[in-house]
């Protein structure tokens, strides 16, 4: 069974699919080891690992190579964050062919203009027209070779300051264009905005959410509104930055590694993740 088939089966299971963000092979292995259903090859995390902004600075090839590394390091499906498709329709079609050939189970593209800016940064969050994004989705779906490969349509209407009517209009248009799932994004502090969408959308096609700012929401809450997938998109990278910062600061402060040894992974755990025995 391909990983695309595995992902399709997860959506048919009628249970909440739990996904976590990663940026390289070892972080993807930790996602799998901790029981998540799939890996989110996060554009934010990959950009952060290169110490550059999540603003369409890295090339498609750089993001694809990171996603390929995650895919080869795990047995669970990888869903790739592909920003706004890396350009126009022709770029998006090329992207789909490359990611599918690499064994990635699904790609997610958003309806913001290229180059995009991270949704949580103050700045230009303007969207392309519905017709323009529909054309991009048509191109993406025509480019895939396997019926199991999935294309998620990410709606940024709430990020752009638009309302529920605009979000729903886009969702219906994208579903009509062949999108396999709708990712509805919000930067509100509570889940009210995405839950309003979920109630009105009625899961016409699967609903995906990313609770970065409304982090108090629980999986039980999501199941009650028929959300199909939750993506914890950036928590591994944020945790890694804090842990590395504290460890390195501790070594400088104390002049010894003895004060941090109990708080870091053992060499044996590192060898395990490397697969050195195999």
C-alpha positions in Angstrom: 0.0 0.0 0.0 1.3 3.4 -0.9 1.4 6.2 1.6 -1.2 8.1 -0.5 -3.5 5.1 -0.1 -2.8 5.1 3.7 -3.8 8.7 3.9 -7.0 8.0 1.9 -7.8 5.2 4.3 -7.3 7.5 7.3 -9.9 9.9 5.9 -12.3 7.1 5.4 -11.9 5.9 9.0 -14.2 8.6 10.4 -11.9 9.4 13.2 -9.8 12.5 13.9 -6.5 12.3 12.1 -3.6 13.8 14.1 -0.7 15.3 12.3 2.4 17.1 13.5 4.9 19.3 11.7 8.5 18.4 11.1 11.4 19.9 9.2 13.9 17.0 8.6 14.2 13.2 8.9 14.8 13.0 12.7 11.9 15.3 13.6 9.7 13.3 11.2 10.8 10.1 13.0 9.8 11.6 16.3 6.4 12.5 14.9 5.9 8.9 14.0 7.4 7.5 17.2 4.9 9.5 19.3 1.9 8.1 17.6 0.8 10.7 15.1 -0.9 9.5 11.9 1.0 11.6 9.4 3.8 14.2 9.1 3.3 17.8 8.0 6.3 18.9 6.0 6.0 22.4 7.4 7.2 25.3 5.3 7.5 27.3 8.5 9.7 24.7 10.2 11.8 24.0 7.1 12.4 27.8 6.6 13.3 28.2 10.2 15.8 25.4 10.0 17.5 27.4 7.3 17.3 30.5 9.5 15.2 32.4 6.8 11.7 33.8 7.0 8.7 31.8 5.9 8.1 34.1 3.0 8.7 32.1 -0.2 12.4 32.5 0.1 13.4 28.9 -0.1 13.0 27.3 -3.5 10.6 24.4 -4.3 13.7 22.2 -4.7 14.8 23.0 -1.2 11.4 22.3 0.3 11.0 19.2 -1.8 14.3 17.8 -0.6 13.3 18.3 3.0 10.0 16.6 2.4 11.7 13.7 0.6 14.0 13.2 3.5 11.1 13.1 5.9 9.3 10.6 3.7 12.3 8.3 3.5 12.7 8.4 7.2 9.2 7.3 8.2 6.5 4.8 7.3 3.5 7.2 7.8 2.2 9.6 5.1 3.8 12.9 4.6 1.6 16.0 3.7 3.7 18.8 2.2 3.1 22.4 2.8 3.6 23.9 -0.6 2.8 27.6 0.1 0.8 29.1 -2.8 2.0 26.4 -5.3 5.4 28.1 -6.1 3.9 30.4 -8.7 1.3 30.2 -11.4 -0.6 27.2 -12.7 2.3 25.8 -14.6 4.5 25.9 -11.5 1.9 24.2 -9.5 1.5 21.4 -12.0 5.3 20.8 -12.0 5.2 20.8 -8.2 2.6 18.1 -8.1 4.5 15.9 -10.5 7.7 16.2 -8.5 6.1 15.7 -5.0 4.0 12.8 -6.1 7.1 11.1 -7.7 8.9 11.6 -4.4 6.3 9.5 -2.7 4.6 12.4 -0.8 1.0 11.5 0.0 -0.5 15.0 -0.4 0.3 18.6 -1.0 -1.4 21.7 0.4 -1.6 24.9 -1.5 -3.0 28.2 -0.2 -5.0 30.9 -1.9 -2.6 33.8 -1.2 -0.5 35.6 -3.8 3.0 34.4 -4.6 5.3 35.2 -3.0 3.4 34.5 0.3 4.1 35.7 3.8 3.6 33.6 6.9 0.0 34.0 8.1 0.9 35.1 11.6 3.1 38.0 10.4 1.7 41.5 10.0 2.0 42.4 6.3 0.4 41.8 2.9 -2.0 38.8 3.2 -3.9 39.5 0.0 -5.6 36.6 -1.8 -5.8 35.6 -5.4 -9.3 35.6 -6.9 -11.4 32.5 -6.6 -11.2 31.9 -10.4 -7.4 32.1 -10.3 -7.1 29.6 -7.5 -9.7 27.3 -9.0 -7.6 27.2 -12.2 -4.6 26.3 -10.1 -6.5 23.4 -8.4 -7.6 22.2 -11.8 -4.0 22.1 -12.9 -2.9 20.3 -9.8 -5.5 17.6 -10.1 -4.8 17.1 -13.8 -1.1 16.8 -13.1 -1.3 13.9 -10.6 -1.0 10.3 -11.9 -2.4 8.3 -9.0 -6.1 8.7 -7.9 -4.9 8.4 -4.3 -2.7 11.4 -4.3 -4.4 14.3 -2.5 -4.5 18.1 -2.9 -5.6 20.2 0.0 -6.9 23.7 -0.6 -6.0 26.1 2.2 -8.3 29.0 2.6 -6.7 32.2 4.0 -9.9 34.4 4.0 -9.9 34.8 7.7 -6.2 35.7 7.7 -6.9 38.4 5.1 -9.6 39.9 7.4 -12.5 38.6 5.3 -15.6 37.0 6.7 -17.4 33.6 6.8 -19.3 34.2 3.6 -16.1 34.7 1.6 -14.5 31.6 3.3 -17.5 29.4 2.4 -17.7 30.7 -1.1 -14.1 29.8 -1.6 -14.5 26.4 0.0 -17.4 25.5 -2.3 -15.6 26.6 -5.4 -12.5 24.7 -4.4 -14.4 21.5 -3.7 -16.1 21.9 -7.1 -12.6 22.2 -8.6 -11.6 18.8 -7.2 -9.8 19.7 -3.9 -9.7 16.6 -1.7 -9.8 18.6 1.6 -10.3 22.1 2.9 -7.8 23.6 5.3 -9.4 26.5 7.0 -6.9 28.8 8.7 -7.4 31.4 11.5 -5.2 33.4 13.8 -7.9 34.2 16.3 -7.2 33.4 20.0 -10.3 31.1 20.2 -11.7 28.4 17.9 -15.0 30.3 17.4 -14.1 31.4 13.8 -13.1 28.0 12.5 -16.0 26.3 14.4 -18.5 28.7 12.7 -17.0 27.6 9.4 -17.1 23.9 10.3 -20.8 24.1 11.3 -21.7 25.9 8.1 -19.5 23.7 5.9 -20.9 20.5 7.2 -17.8 18.6 6.1 -18.8 18.6 2.4 -15.2 17.4 1.9 -12.9 16.8 4.8 -12.1 19.8 7.0 -8.5 20.4 8.3 -7.5 22.9 11.0 -4.3 24.2 12.5 -4.7 25.3 16.1 -1.6 27.5 16.5 -3.2 30.5 18.2 -6.4 28.8 19.6 -4.3 26.2 21.3 -6.7 25.4 24.1 -9.0 23.5 21.7 -9.1 19.7 22.4 -9.4 16.7 20.2 -12.8 16.1 21.8 -13.9 19.6 20.7 -12.8 19.0 17.2 -14.6 15.6 17.0 -17.9 17.3 18.0 -17.8 19.7 15.0 -16.7 16.9 12.5 -13.2 18.2 11.8 -11.4 15.5 10.0 -7.7 16.4 10.6 -5.8 18.5 13.1 -2.2 19.7 12.3 0.1 20.8 15.1 2.2 22.6 12.5 5.1 24.2 14.3 5.3 22.9 17.8 8.3 20.6 17.2 10.5 23.4 15.9 9.4 25.8 18.6 10.2 23.2 21.3 13.5 22.4 19.7 14.6 26.1 19.7 13.7 26.5 23.3 15.5 23.3 24.4 18.6 24.1 22.4 18.7 27.6 23.7 18.4 26.5 27.3 21.0 23.8 26.9 23.6 26.0 25.3 23.0 28.8 27.7 23.4 26.4 30.6 26.7 25.2 29.4 28.1 28.7 29.1 26.6 29.7 32.4 28.1 26.8 34.4 31.1 25.9 32.4 30.2 22.2 32.4 27.8 19.9 30.6 27.0 18.0 33.8 24.2 20.4 34.6 22.4 19.7 31.3 23.2 16.0 30.8 20.0 14.8 32.4 17.8 17.1 30.2 19.1 16.1 26.8 18.7 12.9 24.8 21.2 10.1 25.5 23.6 9.0 22.8 21.7 5.7 22.7 18.5 7.5 21.8 20.3 9.3 19.0 21.7 6.1 17.7 18.2 4.6 17.8 16.8 7.5 15.7 19.7 7.2 13.3 19.0 3.5 12.8 22.5 2.6 13.5 21.6 -1.0 14.4 19.8 -1.6 11.1 
